[in-house]
Amino acid sequence: MKVGNGLRLVLGLAALMIVVQIINSVTGNSLLHHGLLPRTLTGLQGILFAPFLHGSVRHLLGNLLPFVVLSSLVLSEGVSRYVRVTVLIAILGGLMVWVIGRPLMHVGASGVIFGLWTYLLARAWYQRSLLSLAVASVALIGYSGLLLGFVPVPGVSIESHLCGAIAGIFVAWLMHGKSLGEQAAT
């Protein structure tokens, strides 16, 4: 896939979040029960669905731009890498929230956003290439305010932020090892 296709994919995911929020708003937040409820069997579905669900239009709007920008920065490694990174962050971060999260409904793309952000920063640490350092600098300068996301605020899933960030670092480490292995095989 080309980068243009990757941008279409990212914008398509953002559009899906918007459509889900419209449906959720029109139906009186009826979709929120598909979020992540820690340590419950039904809460496991939230690992897949929670990133697309938001508690309000304001919540969604707060997540859309960082999701699109950070996703676009991860696309600098290619579309297939972006898909693998994002899916791994969503699943690993979601699983961690399911294990350690407060017994509240967790929804929103912020776990994935924090994961993409820390992935970009950790990737620069592992790769130490000019491109990865430049991309990490843009992410760090543009989204250094995400650090405030680790401060507990009522009604905000700090667990999603923290677990997404940890997942992003782990995925960067994992993908760094894969890229080394791929280089050695050629």
PyMOL commands that place a pseudoatom at each C-alpha (Angstrom):
pseudoatom trace, name=CA, resn=MET, resi=1, chain=A, elem=C, hetatm=0, pos=[0.000, 0.000, 0.000]
pseudoatom trace, name=CA, resn=LYS, resi=2, chain=A, elem=C, hetatm=0, pos=[1.137, 3.525, -0.717]
pseudoatom trace, name=CA, resn=VAL, resi=3, chain=A, elem=C, hetatm=0, pos=[1.218, 6.365, 1.818]
pseudoatom trace, name=CA, resn=GLY, resi=4, chain=A, elem=C, hetatm=0, pos=[-1.843, 7.904, 0.125]
pseudoatom trace, name=CA, resn=ASN, resi=5, chain=A, elem=C, hetatm=0, pos=[-3.696, 4.700, 0.940]
pseudoatom trace, name=CA, resn=GLY, resi=6, chain=A, elem=C, hetatm=0, pos=[-2.403, 4.965, 4.507]
pseudoatom trace, name=CA, resn=LEU, resi=7, chain=A, elem=C, hetatm=0, pos=[-3.762, 8.473, 4.856]
pseudoatom trace, name=CA, resn=ARG, resi=8, chain=A, elem=C, hetatm=0, pos=[-7.105, 7.259, 3.517]
pseudoatom trace, name=CA, resn=LEU, resi=9, chain=A, elem=C, hetatm=0, pos=[-7.008, 4.476, 6.110]
pseudoatom trace, name=CA, resn=VAL, resi=10, chain=A, elem=C, hetatm=0, pos=[-6.324, 6.922, 8.951]
pseudoatom trace, name=CA, resn=LEU, resi=11, chain=A, elem=C, hetatm=0, pos=[-9.021, 9.326, 7.769]
pseudoatom trace, name=CA, resn=GLY, resi=12, chain=A, elem=C, hetatm=0, pos=[-11.382, 6.362, 7.353]
pseudoatom trace, name=CA, resn=LEU, resi=13, chain=A, elem=C, hetatm=0, pos=[-10.761, 5.318, 10.981]
pseudoatom trace, name=CA, resn=ALA, resi=14, chain=A, elem=C, hetatm=0, pos=[-11.390, 8.904, 12.090]
pseudoatom trace, name=CA, resn=ALA, resi=15, chain=A, elem=C, hetatm=0, pos=[-14.590, 8.979, 10.024]
pseudoatom trace, name=CA, resn=LEU, resi=16, chain=A, elem=C, hetatm=0, pos=[-15.661, 5.709, 11.640]
pseudoatom trace, name=CA, resn=MET, resi=17, chain=A, elem=C, hetatm=0, pos=[-15.172, 7.296, 15.074]
pseudoatom trace, name=CA, resn=ILE, resi=18, chain=A, elem=C, hetatm=0, pos=[-17.373, 10.208, 13.969]
pseudoatom trace, name=CA, resn=VAL, resi=19, chain=A, elem=C, hetatm=0, pos=[-20.118, 7.921, 12.616]
pseudoatom trace, name=CA, resn=VAL, resi=20, chain=A, elem=C, hetatm=0, pos=[-20.061, 5.838, 15.805]
pseudoatom trace, name=CA, resn=GLN, resi=21, chain=A, elem=C, hetatm=0, pos=[-20.351, 9.011, 17.896]
pseudoatom trace, name=CA, resn=ILE, resi=22, chain=A, elem=C, hetatm=0, pos=[-23.295, 10.255, 15.821]
pseudoatom trace, name=CA, resn=ILE, resi=23, chain=A, elem=C, hetatm=0, pos=[-25.086, 6.929, 16.304]
pseudoatom trace, name=CA, resn=ASN, resi=24, chain=A, elem=C, hetatm=0, pos=[-24.168, 6.913, 19.990]
pseudoatom trace, name=CA, resn=SER, resi=25, chain=A, elem=C, hetatm=0, pos=[-25.434, 10.483, 20.484]
pseudoatom trace, name=CA, resn=VAL, resi=26, chain=A, elem=C, hetatm=0, pos=[-28.687, 9.868, 18.613]
pseudoatom trace, name=CA, resn=THR, resi=27, chain=A, elem=C, hetatm=0, pos=[-29.368, 6.700, 20.625]
pseudoatom trace, name=CA, resn=GLY, resi=28, chain=A, elem=C, hetatm=0, pos=[-28.679, 8.220, 24.036]
pseudoatom trace, name=CA, resn=ASN, resi=29, chain=A, elem=C, hetatm=0, pos=[-25.179, 6.718, 24.433]
pseudoatom trace, name=CA, resn=SER, resi=30, chain=A, elem=C, hetatm=0, pos=[-26.541, 3.204, 23.873]
pseudoatom trace, name=CA, resn=LEU, resi=31, chain=A, elem=C, hetatm=0, pos=[-23.234, 2.021, 22.411]
pseudoatom trace, name=CA, resn=LEU, resi=32, chain=A, elem=C, hetatm=0, pos=[-21.147, 2.765, 25.503]
pseudoatom trace, name=CA, resn=HIS, resi=33, chain=A, elem=C, hetatm=0, pos=[-21.932, -0.646, 26.997]
pseudoatom trace, name=CA, resn=HIS, resi=34, chain=A, elem=C, hetatm=0, pos=[-19.540, -2.010, 24.338]
pseudoatom trace, name=CA, resn=GLY, resi=35, chain=A, elem=C, hetatm=0, pos=[-16.656, -0.250, 26.089]
pseudoatom trace, name=CA, resn=LEU, resi=36, chain=A, elem=C, hetatm=0, pos=[-13.972, -1.880, 28.185]
pseudoatom trace, name=CA, resn=LEU, resi=37, chain=A, elem=C, hetatm=0, pos=[-15.138, -2.943, 31.627]
pseudoatom trace, name=CA, resn=PRO, resi=38, chain=A, elem=C, hetatm=0, pos=[-12.127, -4.403, 33.481]
pseudoatom trace, name=CA, resn=ARG, resi=39, chain=A, elem=C, hetatm=0, pos=[-12.114, -7.992, 34.666]
pseudoatom trace, name=CA, resn=THR, resi=40, chain=A, elem=C, hetatm=0, pos=[-15.503, -8.874, 33.183]
pseudoatom trace, name=CA, resn=LEU, resi=41, chain=A, elem=C, hetatm=0, pos=[-16.153, -11.265, 30.333]
pseudoatom trace, name=CA, resn=THR, resi=42, chain=A, elem=C, hetatm=0, pos=[-18.352, -8.733, 28.507]
pseudoatom trace, name=CA, resn=GLY, resi=43, chain=A, elem=C, hetatm=0, pos=[-15.693, -6.068, 29.068]
pseudoatom trace, name=CA, resn=LEU, resi=44, chain=A, elem=C, hetatm=0, pos=[-13.294, -7.943, 26.804]
pseudoatom trace, name=CA, resn=GLN, resi=45, chain=A, elem=C, hetatm=0, pos=[-15.216, -6.684, 23.758]
pseudoatom trace, name=CA, resn=GLY, resi=46, chain=A, elem=C, hetatm=0, pos=[-14.070, -3.198, 24.726]
pseudoatom trace, name=CA, resn=ILE, resi=47, chain=A, elem=C, hetatm=0, pos=[-10.499, -4.067, 23.792]
pseudoatom trace, name=CA, resn=LEU, resi=48, chain=A, elem=C, hetatm=0, pos=[-11.674, -3.872, 20.174]
pseudoatom trace, name=CA, resn=PHE, resi=49, chain=A, elem=C, hetatm=0, pos=[-14.532, -1.377, 20.422]
pseudoatom trace, name=CA, resn=ALA, resi=50, chain=A, elem=C, hetatm=0, pos=[-13.452, 1.148, 23.090]
pseudoatom trace, name=CA, resn=PRO, resi=51, chain=A, elem=C, hetatm=0, pos=[-11.076, 3.110, 20.799]
pseudoatom trace, name=CA, resn=PHE, resi=52, chain=A, elem=C, hetatm=0, pos=[-14.019, 3.907, 18.510]
pseudoatom trace, name=CA, resn=LEU, resi=53, chain=A, elem=C, hetatm=0, pos=[-16.429, 4.862, 21.320]
pseudoatom trace, name=CA, resn=HIS, resi=54, chain=A, elem=C, hetatm=0, pos=[-16.401, 8.239, 23.060]
pseudoatom trace, name=CA, resn=GLY, resi=55, chain=A, elem=C, hetatm=0, pos=[-18.403, 9.543, 25.995]
pseudoatom trace, name=CA, resn=SER, resi=56, chain=A, elem=C, hetatm=0, pos=[-19.299, 12.801, 24.251]
pseudoatom trace, name=CA, resn=VAL, resi=57, chain=A, elem=C, hetatm=0, pos=[-18.730, 14.870, 21.134]
pseudoatom trace, name=CA, resn=ARG, resi=58, chain=A, elem=C, hetatm=0, pos=[-16.193, 16.908, 23.110]
pseudoatom trace, name=CA, resn=HIS, resi=59, chain=A, elem=C, hetatm=0, pos=[-14.335, 13.717, 24.056]
pseudoatom trace, name=CA, resn=LEU, resi=60, chain=A, elem=C, hetatm=0, pos=[-14.240, 12.656, 20.397]
pseudoatom trace, name=CA, resn=LEU, resi=61, chain=A, elem=C, hetatm=0, pos=[-13.103, 16.083, 19.192]
pseudoatom trace, name=CA, resn=GLY, resi=62, chain=A, elem=C, hetatm=0, pos=[-10.295, 16.043, 21.746]
pseudoatom trace, name=CA, resn=ASN, resi=63, chain=A, elem=C, hetatm=0, pos=[-9.048, 12.747, 20.329]
pseudoatom trace, name=CA, resn=LEU, resi=64, chain=A, elem=C, hetatm=0, pos=[-9.503, 13.175, 16.565]
pseudoatom trace, name=CA, resn=LEU, resi=65, chain=A, elem=C, hetatm=0, pos=[-6.664, 15.569, 15.732]
pseudoatom trace, name=CA, resn=PRO, resi=66, chain=A, elem=C, hetatm=0, pos=[-3.995, 13.828, 17.843]
pseudoatom trace, name=CA, resn=PHE, resi=67, chain=A, elem=C, hetatm=0, pos=[-5.096, 10.465, 16.422]
pseudoatom trace, name=CA, resn=VAL, resi=68, chain=A, elem=C, hetatm=0, pos=[-4.816, 11.680, 12.820]
pseudoatom trace, name=CA, resn=VAL, resi=69, chain=A, elem=C, hetatm=0, pos=[-1.521, 13.545, 13.329]
pseudoatom trace, name=CA, resn=LEU, resi=70, chain=A, elem=C, hetatm=0, pos=[0.252, 10.820, 15.311]
pseudoatom trace, name=CA, resn=SER, resi=71, chain=A, elem=C, hetatm=0, pos=[-1.074, 8.131, 12.962]
pseudoatom trace, name=CA, resn=SER, resi=72, chain=A, elem=C, hetatm=0, pos=[0.275, 10.116, 10.020]
pseudoatom trace, name=CA, resn=LEU, resi=73, chain=A, elem=C, hetatm=0, pos=[3.684, 10.309, 11.686]
pseudoatom trace, name=CA, resn=VAL, resi=74, chain=A, elem=C, hetatm=0, pos=[3.729, 6.535, 12.247]
pseudoatom trace, name=CA, resn=LEU, resi=75, chain=A, elem=C, hetatm=0, pos=[2.869, 6.161, 8.549]
pseudoatom trace, name=CA, resn=SER, resi=76, chain=A, elem=C, hetatm=0, pos=[6.418, 7.367, 7.793]
pseudoatom trace, name=CA, resn=GLU, resi=77, chain=A, elem=C, hetatm=0, pos=[7.394, 3.699, 8.239]
pseudoatom trace, name=CA, resn=GLY, resi=78, chain=A, elem=C, hetatm=0, pos=[4.766, 2.464, 5.798]
pseudoatom trace, name=CA, resn=VAL, resi=79, chain=A, elem=C, hetatm=0, pos=[1.151, 1.390, 5.915]
pseudoatom trace, name=CA, resn=SER, resi=80, chain=A, elem=C, hetatm=0, pos=[1.663, -2.237, 6.925]
pseudoatom trace, name=CA, resn=ARG, resi=81, chain=A, elem=C, hetatm=0, pos=[3.893, -1.175, 9.819]
pseudoatom trace, name=CA, resn=TYR, resi=82, chain=A, elem=C, hetatm=0, pos=[1.275, 1.414, 10.862]
pseudoatom trace, name=CA, resn=VAL, resi=83, chain=A, elem=C, hetatm=0, pos=[-1.451, -1.235, 10.904]
pseudoatom trace, name=CA, resn=ARG, resi=84, chain=A, elem=C, hetatm=0, pos=[0.671, -3.675, 12.941]
pseudoatom trace, name=CA, resn=VAL, resi=85, chain=A, elem=C, hetatm=0, pos=[1.749, -0.980, 15.408]
pseudoatom trace, name=CA, resn=THR, resi=86, chain=A, elem=C, hetatm=0, pos=[-1.765, 0.391, 15.921]
pseudoatom trace, name=CA, resn=VAL, resi=87, chain=A, elem=C, hetatm=0, pos=[-3.424, -3.007, 16.288]
pseudoatom trace, name=CA, resn=LEU, resi=88, chain=A, elem=C, hetatm=0, pos=[-0.753, -4.190, 18.746]
pseudoatom trace, name=CA, resn=ILE, resi=89, chain=A, elem=C, hetatm=0, pos=[-1.028, -1.005, 20.807]
pseudoatom trace, name=CA, resn=ALA, resi=90, chain=A, elem=C, hetatm=0, pos=[-4.821, -1.244, 20.916]
pseudoatom trace, name=CA, resn=ILE, resi=91, chain=A, elem=C, hetatm=0, pos=[-4.816, -4.908, 21.926]
pseudoatom trace, name=CA, resn=LEU, resi=92, chain=A, elem=C, hetatm=0, pos=[-1.932, -4.788, 24.423]
pseudoatom trace, name=CA, resn=GLY, resi=93, chain=A, elem=C, hetatm=0, pos=[-3.043, -1.502, 25.960]
pseudoatom trace, name=CA, resn=GLY, resi=94, chain=A, elem=C, hetatm=0, pos=[-6.631, -2.721, 26.139]
pseudoatom trace, name=CA, resn=LEU, resi=95, chain=A, elem=C, hetatm=0, pos=[-5.615, -5.991, 27.774]
pseudoatom trace, name=CA, resn=MET, resi=96, chain=A, elem=C, hetatm=0, pos=[-3.588, -4.116, 30.384]
pseudoatom trace, name=CA, resn=VAL, resi=97, chain=A, elem=C, hetatm=0, pos=[-6.538, -1.825, 31.157]
pseudoatom trace, name=CA, resn=TRP, resi=98, chain=A, elem=C, hetatm=0, pos=[-8.787, -4.875, 31.404]
pseudoatom trace, name=CA, resn=VAL, resi=99, chain=A, elem=C, hetatm=0, pos=[-6.393, -6.364, 33.984]
pseudoatom trace, name=CA, resn=ILE, resi=100, chain=A, elem=C, hetatm=0, pos=[-5.544, -3.282, 36.100]
pseudoatom trace, name=CA, resn=GLY, resi=101, chain=A, elem=C, hetatm=0, pos=[-8.280, -0.746, 35.358]
pseudoatom trace, name=CA, resn=ARG, resi=102, chain=A, elem=C, hetatm=0, pos=[-10.769, 0.613, 37.844]
pseudoatom trace, name=CA, resn=PRO, resi=103, chain=A, elem=C, hetatm=0, pos=[-14.165, -1.128, 37.570]
pseudoatom trace, name=CA, resn=LEU, resi=104, chain=A, elem=C, hetatm=0, pos=[-15.552, 1.638, 35.368]
pseudoatom trace, name=CA, resn=MET, resi=105, chain=A, elem=C, hetatm=0, pos=[-16.397, 1.734, 31.661]
pseudoatom trace, name=CA, resn=HIS, resi=106, chain=A, elem=C, hetatm=0, pos=[-13.314, 2.818, 29.686]
pseudoatom trace, name=CA, resn=VAL, resi=107, chain=A, elem=C, hetatm=0, pos=[-13.908, 4.302, 26.222]
pseudoatom trace, name=CA, resn=GLY, resi=108, chain=A, elem=C, hetatm=0, pos=[-12.026, 6.510, 23.792]
pseudoatom trace, name=CA, resn=ALA, resi=109, chain=A, elem=C, hetatm=0, pos=[-9.051, 6.530, 21.462]
pseudoatom trace, name=CA, resn=SER, resi=110, chain=A, elem=C, hetatm=0, pos=[-6.696, 8.113, 24.000]
pseudoatom trace, name=CA, resn=GLY, resi=111, chain=A, elem=C, hetatm=0, pos=[-5.022, 4.804, 24.865]
pseudoatom trace, name=CA, resn=VAL, resi=112, chain=A, elem=C, hetatm=0, pos=[-4.122, 4.343, 21.200]
pseudoatom trace, name=CA, resn=ILE, resi=113, chain=A, elem=C, hetatm=0, pos=[-3.056, 7.997, 20.979]
pseudoatom trace, name=CA, resn=PHE, resi=114, chain=A, elem=C, hetatm=0, pos=[-0.715, 7.678, 23.966]
pseudoatom trace, name=CA, resn=GLY, resi=115, chain=A, elem=C, hetatm=0, pos=[0.590, 4.440, 22.478]
pseudoatom trace, name=CA, resn=LEU, resi=116, chain=A, elem=C, hetatm=0, pos=[1.317, 6.028, 19.096]
pseudoatom trace, name=CA, resn=TRP, resi=117, chain=A, elem=C, hetatm=0, pos=[3.034, 8.948, 20.829]
pseudoatom trace, name=CA, resn=THR, resi=118, chain=A, elem=C, hetatm=0, pos=[5.320, 6.804, 22.983]
pseudoatom trace, name=CA, resn=TYR, resi=119, chain=A, elem=C, hetatm=0, pos=[5.919, 4.457, 20.043]
pseudoatom trace, name=CA, resn=LEU, resi=120, chain=A, elem=C, hetatm=0, pos=[7.309, 7.380, 18.030]
pseudoatom trace, name=CA, resn=LEU, resi=121, chain=A, elem=C, hetatm=0, pos=[9.504, 8.507, 20.926]
pseudoatom trace, name=CA, resn=ALA, resi=122, chain=A, elem=C, hetatm=0, pos=[10.767, 4.996, 21.706]
pseudoatom trace, name=CA, resn=ARG, resi=123, chain=A, elem=C, hetatm=0, pos=[11.289, 4.213, 18.020]
pseudoatom trace, name=CA, resn=ALA, resi=124, chain=A, elem=C, hetatm=0, pos=[13.708, 7.134, 17.806]
pseudoatom trace, name=CA, resn=TRP, resi=125, chain=A, elem=C, hetatm=0, pos=[15.591, 5.729, 20.797]
pseudoatom trace, name=CA, resn=TYR, resi=126, chain=A, elem=C, hetatm=0, pos=[15.905, 2.298, 19.189]
pseudoatom trace, name=CA, resn=GLN, resi=127, chain=A, elem=C, hetatm=0, pos=[16.515, 3.305, 15.573]
pseudoatom trace, name=CA, resn=ARG, resi=128, chain=A, elem=C, hetatm=0, pos=[18.566, 6.460, 16.112]
pseudoatom trace, name=CA, resn=SER, resi=129, chain=A, elem=C, hetatm=0, pos=[18.072, 7.447, 12.503]
pseudoatom trace, name=CA, resn=LEU, resi=130, chain=A, elem=C, hetatm=0, pos=[17.710, 11.040, 11.362]
pseudoatom trace, name=CA, resn=LEU, resi=131, chain=A, elem=C, hetatm=0, pos=[14.145, 10.417, 10.161]
pseudoatom trace, name=CA, resn=SER, resi=132, chain=A, elem=C, hetatm=0, pos=[12.992, 8.735, 13.374]
pseudoatom trace, name=CA, resn=LEU, resi=133, chain=A, elem=C, hetatm=0, pos=[14.609, 11.481, 15.479]
pseudoatom trace, name=CA, resn=ALA, resi=134, chain=A, elem=C, hetatm=0, pos=[12.930, 14.191, 13.370]
pseudoatom trace, name=CA, resn=VAL, resi=135, chain=A, elem=C, hetatm=0, pos=[9.537, 12.481, 13.625]
pseudoatom trace, name=CA, resn=ALA, resi=136, chain=A, elem=C, hetatm=0, pos=[9.965, 11.989, 17.387]
pseudoatom trace, name=CA, resn=SER, resi=137, chain=A, elem=C, hetatm=0, pos=[10.888, 15.661, 17.780]
pseudoatom trace, name=CA, resn=VAL, resi=138, chain=A, elem=C, hetatm=0, pos=[7.702, 16.708, 16.000]
pseudoatom trace, name=CA, resn=ALA, resi=139, chain=A, elem=C, hetatm=0, pos=[5.666, 14.330, 18.186]
pseudoatom trace, name=CA, resn=LEU, resi=140, chain=A, elem=C, hetatm=0, pos=[7.380, 15.471, 21.381]
pseudoatom trace, name=CA, resn=ILE, resi=141, chain=A, elem=C, hetatm=0, pos=[7.070, 19.190, 20.664]
pseudoatom trace, name=CA, resn=GLY, resi=142, chain=A, elem=C, hetatm=0, pos=[3.584, 18.977, 19.187]
pseudoatom trace, name=CA, resn=TYR, resi=143, chain=A, elem=C, hetatm=0, pos=[2.135, 16.718, 21.845]
pseudoatom trace, name=CA, resn=SER, resi=144, chain=A, elem=C, hetatm=0, pos=[4.206, 17.287, 24.987]
pseudoatom trace, name=CA, resn=GLY, resi=145, chain=A, elem=C, hetatm=0, pos=[0.905, 18.297, 26.595]
pseudoatom trace, name=CA, resn=LEU, resi=146, chain=A, elem=C, hetatm=0, pos=[0.028, 14.593, 26.636]
pseudoatom trace, name=CA, resn=LEU, resi=147, chain=A, elem=C, hetatm=0, pos=[2.200, 14.363, 29.742]
pseudoatom trace, name=CA, resn=LEU, resi=148, chain=A, elem=C, hetatm=0, pos=[-0.708, 15.992, 31.577]
pseudoatom trace, name=CA, resn=GLY, resi=149, chain=A, elem=C, hetatm=0, pos=[-2.714, 12.883, 30.673]
pseudoatom trace, name=CA, resn=PHE, resi=150, chain=A, elem=C, hetatm=0, pos=[-0.856, 11.015, 33.404]
pseudoatom trace, name=CA, resn=VAL, resi=151, chain=A, elem=C, hetatm=0, pos=[-2.325, 13.309, 36.060]
pseudoatom trace, name=CA, resn=PRO, resi=152, chain=A, elem=C, hetatm=0, pos=[-5.474, 11.792, 37.600]
pseudoatom trace, name=CA, resn=VAL, resi=153, chain=A, elem=C, hetatm=0, pos=[-8.636, 13.679, 36.638]
pseudoatom trace, name=CA, resn=PRO, resi=154, chain=A, elem=C, hetatm=0, pos=[-12.145, 12.552, 37.607]
pseudoatom trace, name=CA, resn=GLY, resi=155, chain=A, elem=C, hetatm=0, pos=[-13.924, 10.911, 34.684]
pseudoatom trace, name=CA, resn=VAL, resi=156, chain=A, elem=C, hetatm=0, pos=[-10.714, 10.320, 32.706]
pseudoatom trace, name=CA, resn=SER, resi=157, chain=A, elem=C, hetatm=0, pos=[-9.198, 6.872, 32.235]
pseudoatom trace, name=CA, resn=ILE, resi=158, chain=A, elem=C, hetatm=0, pos=[-5.632, 7.455, 33.334]
pseudoatom trace, name=CA, resn=GLU, resi=159, chain=A, elem=C, hetatm=0, pos=[-5.308, 3.668, 33.049]
pseudoatom trace, name=CA, resn=SER, resi=160, chain=A, elem=C, hetatm=0, pos=[-5.910, 3.884, 29.292]
pseudoatom trace, name=CA, resn=HIS, resi=161, chain=A, elem=C, hetatm=0, pos=[-3.301, 6.631, 28.978]
pseudoatom trace, name=CA, resn=LEU, resi=162, chain=A, elem=C, hetatm=0, pos=[-0.712, 4.749, 31.013]
pseudoatom trace, name=CA, resn=CYS, resi=163, chain=A, elem=C, hetatm=0, pos=[-1.366, 1.327, 29.492]
pseudoatom trace, name=CA, resn=GLY, resi=164, chain=A, elem=C, hetatm=0, pos=[-1.418, 2.757, 25.954]
pseudoatom trace, name=CA, resn=ALA, resi=165, chain=A, elem=C, hetatm=0, pos=[1.914, 4.488, 26.633]
pseudoatom trace, name=CA, resn=ILE, resi=166, chain=A, elem=C, hetatm=0, pos=[3.468, 1.285, 27.971]
pseudoatom trace, name=CA, resn=ALA, resi=167, chain=A, elem=C, hetatm=0, pos=[2.120, -0.646, 24.982]
pseudoatom trace, name=CA, resn=GLY, resi=168, chain=A, elem=C, hetatm=0, pos=[3.632, 1.922, 22.598]
pseudoatom trace, name=CA, resn=ILE, resi=169, chain=A, elem=C, hetatm=0, pos=[7.076, 1.564, 24.162]
pseudoatom trace, name=CA, resn=PHE, resi=170, chain=A, elem=C, hetatm=0, pos=[6.808, -2.234, 24.097]
pseudoatom trace, name=CA, resn=VAL, resi=171, chain=A, elem=C, hetatm=0, pos=[5.685, -2.244, 20.451]
pseudoatom trace, name=CA, resn=ALA, resi=172, chain=A, elem=C, hetatm=0, pos=[8.610, 0.023, 19.494]
pseudoatom trace, name=CA, resn=TRP, resi=173, chain=A, elem=C, hetatm=0, pos=[10.976, -2.419, 21.189]
pseudoatom trace, name=CA, resn=LEU, resi=174, chain=A, elem=C, hetatm=0, pos=[9.265, -5.372, 19.511]
pseudoatom trace, name=CA, resn=MET, resi=175, chain=A, elem=C, hetatm=0, pos=[9.273, -3.752, 16.059]
pseudoatom trace, name=CA, resn=HIS, resi=176, chain=A, elem=C, hetatm=0, pos=[12.897, -2.672, 16.443]
pseudoatom trace, name=CA, resn=GLY, resi=177, chain=A, elem=C, hetatm=0, pos=[13.847, -6.302, 16.975]
pseudoatom trace, name=CA, resn=LYS, resi=178, chain=A, elem=C, hetatm=0, pos=[11.763, -7.298, 13.941]
pseudoatom trace, name=CA, resn=SER, resi=179, chain=A, elem=C, hetatm=0, pos=[13.414, -4.705, 11.728]
pseudoatom trace, name=CA, resn=LEU, resi=180, chain=A, elem=C, hetatm=0, pos=[16.861, -5.957, 12.822]
pseudoatom trace, name=CA, resn=GLY, resi=181, chain=A, elem=C, hetatm=0, pos=[15.848, -9.541, 12.110]
pseudoatom trace, name=CA, resn=GLU, resi=182, chain=A, elem=C, hetatm=0, pos=[14.465, -8.575, 8.726]
pseudoatom trace, name=CA, resn=GLN, resi=183, chain=A, elem=C, hetatm=0, pos=[17.703, -6.763, 7.863]
pseudoatom trace, name=CA, resn=ALA, resi=184, chain=A, elem=C, hetatm=0, pos=[19.801, -9.761, 8.898]
pseudoatom trace, name=CA, resn=ALA, resi=185, chain=A, elem=C, hetatm=0, pos=[17.713, -12.110, 6.745]
pseudoatom trace, name=CA, resn=THR, resi=186, chain=A, elem=C, hetatm=0, pos=[18.305, -10.116, 3.546]
for i in range(1, 186): cmd.bond("trace and resi %d" % i, "trace and resi %d" % (i + 1))
show_as sticks, trace
zoom trace
